[in-house]
Amino acid sequence: MWLVVAILLLMATPLVIAIIRANELFVLTIRRGKTRLVRGRLPPRLLADVDDVVRDVVRARLHCLNEGGRPTLYAEGTLSPAEKQRLRNLIGTWSVAQIRSGTRS
C-alpha cells in the first residue's frame, strides 16, 4: 500500500512543479552585481535595464510572475526598498507578451 502511494507521488511530482511554474515568466539571480537568468525568457533590453539597477547589489533573487495578465516582480535579498521599487517600475513597463517573446540565455 505504501509503495503504491510513494510511486504515485513520484509520478505526480513533475506535474505539480509544472502547475506551480505555469505563471512564472522568469527567475534571475544576482551575485556581486552580475545577473544570471535561471529560468524563463527575458528580452535582452530588459535584462540590460535590470543590470543597470542591480549593479551594486551583493546578492538577490528576482521572480517575475504573470498575475492578472500583468508581470509582477517579487524580489528578495540585499536590495534596498528604492532598488525594489525601481525594478517593479521597470518590469511594469513591459507586457507579459513582450517578456515571453524574449530569449533564453
OpenMM code with the backbone's topology and positions (N, CA, C; nanometers):
from openmm import Vec3, app, unit

residues = "MET TRP LEU VAL VAL ALA ILE LEU LEU LEU MET ALA THR PRO LEU VAL ILE ALA ILE ILE ARG ALA ASN GLU LEU PHE VAL LEU THR ILE ARG ARG GLY LYS THR ARG LEU VAL ARG GLY ARG LEU PRO PRO ARG LEU LEU ALA ASP VAL ASP ASP VAL VAL ARG ASP VAL VAL ARG ALA ARG LEU HIS CYS LEU ASN GLU GLY GLY ARG PRO THR LEU TYR ALA GLU GLY THR LEU SER PRO ALA GLU LYS GLN ARG LEU ARG ASN LEU ILE GLY THR TRP SER VAL ALA GLN ILE ARG SER GLY THR ARG SER".split()
positions = [
    Vec3(0.0825, -0.1191, 0.0000),
    Vec3(0.0000, 0.0000, 0.0000),
    Vec3(0.0874, 0.1262, 0.0000),
    Vec3(0.1866, 0.1330, 0.0917),
    Vec3(0.2746, 0.2486, 0.0977),
    Vec3(0.3579, 0.2621, -0.0287),
    Vec3(0.3945, 0.1501, -0.0867),
    Vec3(0.4735, 0.1520, -0.2093),
    Vec3(0.3944, 0.2150, -0.3237),
    Vec3(0.2673, 0.1821, -0.3323),
    Vec3(0.1813, 0.2384, -0.4368),
    Vec3(0.1685, 0.3899, -0.4180),
    Vec3(0.1496, 0.4338, -0.2953),
    Vec3(0.1381, 0.5768, -0.2665),
    Vec3(0.2687, 0.6490, -0.3024),
    Vec3(0.3819, 0.5893, -0.2670),
    Vec3(0.5112, 0.6500, -0.2980),
    Vec3(0.5321, 0.6605, -0.4488),
    Vec3(0.4961, 0.5594, -0.5226),
    Vec3(0.5103, 0.5617, -0.6689),
    Vec3(0.4210, 0.6692, -0.7299),
    Vec3(0.2972, 0.6795, -0.6813),
    Vec3(0.2057, 0.7820, -0.7324),
    Vec3(0.2580, 0.9228, -0.7030),
    Vec3(0.3143, 0.9436, -0.5857),
    Vec3(0.3716, 1.0745, -0.5525),
    Vec3(0.4897, 1.1079, -0.6427),
    Vec3(0.5740, 1.0105, -0.6687),
    Vec3(0.6885, 1.0335, -0.7582),
    Vec3(0.6434, 1.0659, -0.8996),
    Vec3(0.5397, 1.0004, -0.9437),
    Vec3(0.4897, 1.0251, -1.0790),
    Vec3(0.4198, 1.1606, -1.0891),
    Vec3(0.3592, 1.2075, -0.9807),
    Vec3(0.2847, 1.3330, -0.9829),
    Vec3(0.3742, 1.4553, -0.9618),
    Vec3(0.4934, 1.4364, -0.9113),
    Vec3(0.5815, 1.5497, -0.8795),
    Vec3(0.6083, 1.6409, -0.9994),
    Vec3(0.6449, 1.5895, -1.1166),
    Vec3(0.6680, 1.6804, -1.2307),
    Vec3(0.5435, 1.7609, -1.2693),
    Vec3(0.4274, 1.7008, -1.2583),
    Vec3(0.3033, 1.7714, -1.2904),
    Vec3(0.2781, 1.8844, -1.1913),
    Vec3(0.3001, 1.8591, -1.0650),
    Vec3(0.2809, 1.9620, -0.9630),
    Vec3(0.3774, 2.0781, -0.9863),
    Vec3(0.5017, 2.0492, -1.0165),
    Vec3(0.6008, 2.1546, -1.0427),
    Vec3(0.5602, 2.2361, -1.1650),
    Vec3(0.5129, 2.1701, -1.2696),
    Vec3(0.4697, 2.2408, -1.3906),
    Vec3(0.3516, 2.3330, -1.3618),
    Vec3(0.2595, 2.2889, -1.2804),
    Vec3(0.1437, 2.3718, -1.2463),
    Vec3(0.1870, 2.4934, -1.1649),
    Vec3(0.2760, 2.4732, -1.0706),
    Vec3(0.3234, 2.5841, -0.9879),
    Vec3(0.3970, 2.6879, -1.0724),
    Vec3(0.4745, 2.6428, -1.1682),
    Vec3(0.5553, 2.7340, -1.2508),
    Vec3(0.4824, 2.7858, -1.3742),
    Vec3(0.3568, 2.7529, -1.3919),
    Vec3(0.2835, 2.7920, -1.5126),
    Vec3(0.2772, 2.9432, -1.5298),
    Vec3(0.2681, 3.0170, -1.4221),
    Vec3(0.2585, 3.1632, -1.4301),
    Vec3(0.3939, 3.2326, -1.4184),
    Vec3(0.5006, 3.1570, -1.4064),
    Vec3(0.6332, 3.2153, -1.3904),
    Vec3(0.6866, 3.2630, -1.5256),
    Vec3(0.7285, 3.3889, -1.5322),
    Vec3(0.7864, 3.4434, -1.6548),
    Vec3(0.9371, 3.4238, -1.6568),
    Vec3(1.0025, 3.4588, -1.5453),
    Vec3(1.1471, 3.4358, -1.5364),
    Vec3(1.1925, 3.4422, -1.3910),
    Vec3(1.3115, 3.3871, -1.3684),
    Vec3(1.3789, 3.3944, -1.2384),
    Vec3(1.5221, 3.4385, -1.2658),
    Vec3(1.5660, 3.5418, -1.1943),
    Vec3(1.7023, 3.5928, -1.2057),
    Vec3(1.7720, 3.5823, -1.0713),
    Vec3(1.9014, 3.5542, -1.0744),
    Vec3(1.9826, 3.5654, -0.9532),
    Vec3(2.0877, 3.6730, -0.9767),
    Vec3(2.1190, 3.7444, -0.8704),
    Vec3(2.2210, 3.8481, -0.8766),
    Vec3(2.3263, 3.8159, -0.7720),
    Vec3(2.4501, 3.8094, -0.8147),
    Vec3(2.5642, 3.7863, -0.7257),
    Vec3(2.6710, 3.8904, -0.7584),
    Vec3(2.7005, 3.9755, -0.6616),
    Vec3(2.8018, 4.0808, -0.6786),
    Vec3(2.7795, 4.1635, -0.8053),
    Vec3(2.6550, 4.2007, -0.8300),
    Vec3(2.6221, 4.2843, -0.9444),
    Vec3(2.6088, 4.2123, -1.0768),
    Vec3(2.6339, 4.0816, -1.0813),
    Vec3(2.6215, 4.0024, -1.2041),
    Vec3(2.4853, 3.9340, -1.2062),
    Vec3(2.4114, 3.9528, -1.3129),
    Vec3(2.2778, 3.8961, -1.3259),
    Vec3(2.2829, 3.7703, -1.4109),
    Vec3(2.2094, 3.6664, -1.3651),
    Vec3(2.2038, 3.5399, -1.4389),
    Vec3(2.0588, 3.4951, -1.4491),
    Vec3(2.0160, 3.4596, -1.5696),
    Vec3(1.8819, 3.4069, -1.5925),
    Vec3(1.8804, 3.2600, -1.5523),
    Vec3(1.7983, 3.2256, -1.4540),
    Vec3(1.7888, 3.0883, -1.4048),
    Vec3(1.6835, 3.0114, -1.4831),
    Vec3(1.5658, 3.0718, -1.4995),
    Vec3(1.4552, 3.0084, -1.5721),
    Vec3(1.3766, 3.1133, -1.6483),
    Vec3(1.3145, 3.0713, -1.7555),
    Vec3(1.2241, 3.1573, -1.8296),
    Vec3(1.2891, 3.2271, -1.9467),
    Vec3(1.2197, 3.3290, -1.9942),
    Vec3(1.2651, 3.4093, -2.1081),
    Vec3(1.2703, 3.5555, -2.0657),
    Vec3(1.3621, 3.6274, -2.1305),
    Vec3(1.3800, 3.7674, -2.0953),
    Vec3(1.4361, 3.8421, -2.2154),
    Vec3(1.3712, 3.9509, -2.2578),
    Vec3(1.4274, 4.0312, -2.3674),
    Vec3(1.5618, 4.0898, -2.3257),
    Vec3(1.6594, 4.0908, -2.4166),
    Vec3(1.7920, 4.1442, -2.3829),
    Vec3(1.7888, 4.2880, -2.3310),
    Vec3(1.7002, 4.3701, -2.3855),
    Vec3(1.6917, 4.5093, -2.3408),
    Vec3(1.6446, 4.5176, -2.1953),
    Vec3(1.5497, 4.4322, -2.1577),
    Vec3(1.5020, 4.4303, -2.0196),
    Vec3(1.6130, 4.3821, -1.9261),
    Vec3(1.6863, 4.2807, -1.9681),
    Vec3(1.7978, 4.2311, -1.8874),
    Vec3(1.9031, 4.3411, -1.8675),
    Vec3(1.9320, 4.4160, -1.9717),
    Vec3(2.0295, 4.5261, -1.9604),
    Vec3(1.9800, 4.6327, -1.8632),
    Vec3(1.8504, 4.6621, -1.8676),
    Vec3(1.7940, 4.7606, -1.7753),
    Vec3(1.7990, 4.7107, -1.6311),
    Vec3(1.7708, 4.5820, -1.6104),
    Vec3(1.7798, 4.5232, -1.4760),
    Vec3(1.9245, 4.5304, -1.4279),
    Vec3(2.0192, 4.4992, -1.5167),
    Vec3(2.1612, 4.5070, -1.4810),
    Vec3(2.1992, 4.6457, -1.4306),
    Vec3(2.1452, 4.7495, -1.4950),
    Vec3(2.1750, 4.8862, -1.4524),
    Vec3(2.1267, 4.9131, -1.3096),
    Vec3(2.0114, 4.8586, -1.2746),
    Vec3(1.9541, 4.8821, -1.1416),
    Vec3(2.0309, 4.8053, -1.0343),
    Vec3(2.0734, 4.6823, -1.0651),
    Vec3(2.1324, 4.5952, -0.9621),
    Vec3(2.2854, 4.5953, -0.9645),
    Vec3(2.3443, 4.6913, -1.0277),
    Vec3(2.4903, 4.6984, -1.0422),
    Vec3(2.5638, 4.6858, -0.9090),
    Vec3(2.5090, 4.7436, -0.8017),
    Vec3(2.5759, 4.7431, -0.6716),
    Vec3(2.5170, 4.6433, -0.5722),
    Vec3(2.4291, 4.5552, -0.6182),
    Vec3(2.3640, 4.4584, -0.5291),
    Vec3(2.4572, 4.3397, -0.5051),
    Vec3(2.4681, 4.2985, -0.3798),
    Vec3(2.5561, 4.1876, -0.3443),
    Vec3(2.4916, 4.0543, -0.3784),
    Vec3(2.3669, 4.0357, -0.3359),
    Vec3(2.3006, 3.9066, -0.3574),
    Vec3(2.1495, 3.9281, -0.3587),
    Vec3(2.0823, 3.8722, -0.4602),
    Vec3(1.9370, 3.8847, -0.4684),
    Vec3(1.8807, 3.7784, -0.5629),
    Vec3(1.7507, 3.7590, -0.5530),
    Vec3(1.6782, 3.6674, -0.6419),
    Vec3(1.5488, 3.7376, -0.6819),
    Vec3(1.5216, 3.7404, -0.8112),
    Vec3(1.4026, 3.8062, -0.8642),
    Vec3(1.3132, 3.7036, -0.9325),
    Vec3(1.1862, 3.7023, -0.8935),
    Vec3(1.0856, 3.6160, -0.9558),
    Vec3(0.9849, 3.7074, -1.0239),
    Vec3(0.9577, 3.6818, -1.1502),
    Vec3(0.8557, 3.7589, -1.2207),
    Vec3(0.7443, 3.6634, -1.2599),
    Vec3(0.6218, 3.6954, -1.2157),
    Vec3(0.5061, 3.6103, -1.2412),
    Vec3(0.4022, 3.6855, -1.3221),
    Vec3(0.3228, 3.6101, -1.3955),
    Vec3(0.2084, 3.6643, -1.4669),
    Vec3(0.0899, 3.6588, -1.3710),
    Vec3(0.0495, 3.7745, -1.3207),
    Vec3(-0.0632, 3.7811, -1.2285),
    Vec3(-0.1676, 3.8754, -1.2860),
    Vec3(-0.2794, 3.8201, -1.3238),
    Vec3(-0.3863, 3.9013, -1.3800),
    Vec3(-0.3505, 3.9631, -1.5136),
    Vec3(-0.2647, 3.8978, -1.5889),
    Vec3(-0.2264, 3.9476, -1.7199),
    Vec3(-0.1170, 4.0536, -1.7177),
    Vec3(-0.0623, 4.0824, -1.6001),
    Vec3(0.0447, 4.1809, -1.5867),
    Vec3(0.1651, 4.1151, -1.5193),
    Vec3(0.2859, 4.1524, -1.5582),
    Vec3(0.4030, 4.0970, -1.4898),
    Vec3(0.4163, 4.1575, -1.3493),
    Vec3(0.4390, 4.0702, -1.2525),
    Vec3(0.4548, 4.1127, -1.1136),
    Vec3(0.5889, 4.0611, -1.0636),
    Vec3(0.6663, 4.1491, -1.0037),
    Vec3(0.8003, 4.1132, -0.9588),
    Vec3(0.8035, 4.0911, -0.8084),
    Vec3(0.8680, 3.9820, -0.7682),
    Vec3(0.8943, 3.9527, -0.6275),
    Vec3(1.0451, 3.9474, -0.6117),
    Vec3(1.0969, 4.0276, -0.5190),
    Vec3(1.2417, 4.0379, -0.5012),
    Vec3(1.2780, 4.0042, -0.3575),
    Vec3(1.3889, 3.9324, -0.3435),
    Vec3(1.4413, 3.9023, -0.2102),
    Vec3(1.5923, 3.9149, -0.2143),
    Vec3(1.6508, 3.9454, -0.1014),
    Vec3(1.7958, 3.9587, -0.0954),
    Vec3(1.8364, 4.0946, -0.0425),
    Vec3(1.9549, 4.1375, -0.0811),
    Vec3(2.0123, 4.2616, -0.0285),
    Vec3(1.9766, 4.3831, -0.1138),
    Vec3(1.8535, 4.3908, -0.1532),
    Vec3(1.8046, 4.5052, -0.2306),
    Vec3(1.7460, 4.6092, -0.1359),
    Vec3(1.7753, 4.7347, -0.1623),
    Vec3(1.7140, 4.8417, -0.0835),
    Vec3(1.5692, 4.8593, -0.1293),
    Vec3(1.4851, 4.9221, -0.0472),
    Vec3(1.3477, 4.9493, -0.0910),
    Vec3(1.3431, 5.0308, -0.2207),
    Vec3(1.4363, 5.1217, -0.2394),
    Vec3(1.4392, 5.2030, -0.3621),
    Vec3(1.4723, 5.1162, -0.4834),
    Vec3(1.5661, 5.0230, -0.4669),
    Vec3(1.6013, 4.9333, -0.5783),
    Vec3(1.4842, 4.8430, -0.6132),
    Vec3(1.4157, 4.7915, -0.5118),
    Vec3(1.2985, 4.7074, -0.5363),
    Vec3(1.1921, 4.7853, -0.6131),
    Vec3(1.1692, 4.9095, -0.5725),
    Vec3(1.0683, 4.9908, -0.6409),
    Vec3(1.1098, 5.0211, -0.7842),
    Vec3(1.2371, 5.0516, -0.8066),
    Vec3(1.2857, 5.0768, -0.9435),
    Vec3(1.2652, 4.9533, -1.0307),
    Vec3(1.2929, 4.8355, -0.9756),
    Vec3(1.2742, 4.7115, -1.0514),
    Vec3(1.1266, 4.6866, -1.0811),
    Vec3(1.0395, 4.7099, -0.9823),
    Vec3(0.8953, 4.6917, -1.0067),
    Vec3(0.8460, 4.7891, -1.1131),
    Vec3(0.8929, 4.9138, -1.1068),
    Vec3(0.8545, 5.0126, -1.2082),
    Vec3(0.9035, 4.9708, -1.3462),
    Vec3(1.0255, 4.9211, -1.3532),
    Vec3(1.0838, 4.8770, -1.4795),
    Vec3(1.0045, 4.7613, -1.5394),
    Vec3(0.9772, 4.6596, -1.4581),
    Vec3(0.9032, 4.5424, -1.5057),
    Vec3(0.7620, 4.5824, -1.5478),
    Vec3(0.7038, 4.6780, -1.4773),
    Vec3(0.5681, 4.7229, -1.5080),
    Vec3(0.5534, 4.7891, -1.6434),
    Vec3(0.6629, 4.8326, -1.7039),
    Vec3(0.6549, 4.8952, -1.8365),
    Vec3(0.6497, 4.7915, -1.9482),
    Vec3(0.6686, 4.6638, -1.9135),
    Vec3(0.6682, 4.5557, -2.0118),
    Vec3(0.5397, 4.4749, -1.9989),
    Vec3(0.4887, 4.4269, -2.1109),
    Vec3(0.3723, 4.3387, -2.1071),
    Vec3(0.4192, 4.1939, -2.0948),
    Vec3(0.3272, 4.1071, -2.0564),
    Vec3(0.3586, 3.9643, -2.0459),
    Vec3(0.4031, 3.9103, -2.1822),
    Vec3(0.3347, 3.9509, -2.2883),
    Vec3(0.3699, 3.9035, -2.4231),
    Vec3(0.5103, 3.9483, -2.4632),
    Vec3(0.5477, 4.0708, -2.4288),
    Vec3(0.6822, 4.1191, -2.4614),
    Vec3(0.7883, 4.0390, -2.3867),
    Vec3(0.7632, 4.0088, -2.2598),
    Vec3(0.8600, 3.9322, -2.1815),
    Vec3(0.8693, 3.7896, -2.2349),
    Vec3(0.7562, 3.7289, -2.2657),
    Vec3(0.7575, 3.5914, -2.3169),
    Vec3(0.8232, 3.5797, -2.4537),
    Vec3(0.8285, 3.6900, -2.5279),
    Vec3(0.8921, 3.6862, -2.6604),
    Vec3(1.0438, 3.6998, -2.6517),
    Vec3(1.0953, 3.7154, -2.5300),
    Vec3(1.2376, 3.7295, -2.5097),
    Vec3(1.3123, 3.6000, -2.5353),
    Vec3(1.4425, 3.6046, -2.5184),
    Vec3(1.5270, 3.4885, -2.5457),
    Vec3(1.5670, 3.4197, -2.4163),
    Vec3(1.6060, 3.2942, -2.4308),
    Vec3(1.6629, 3.2203, -2.3185),
    Vec3(1.8123, 3.2337, -2.3258),
    Vec3(1.8752, 3.2607, -2.2151),
    Vec3(2.0212, 3.2748, -2.2158),
    Vec3(2.0865, 3.1477, -2.1712),
] * unit.nanometer
topology = app.Topology()
chain = topology.addChain("A")
for resn in residues:
    res = topology.addResidue(resn, chain)
    for name in ("N", "CA", "C"):
        topology.addAtom(name, app.Element.getBySymbol(name[0]), res)
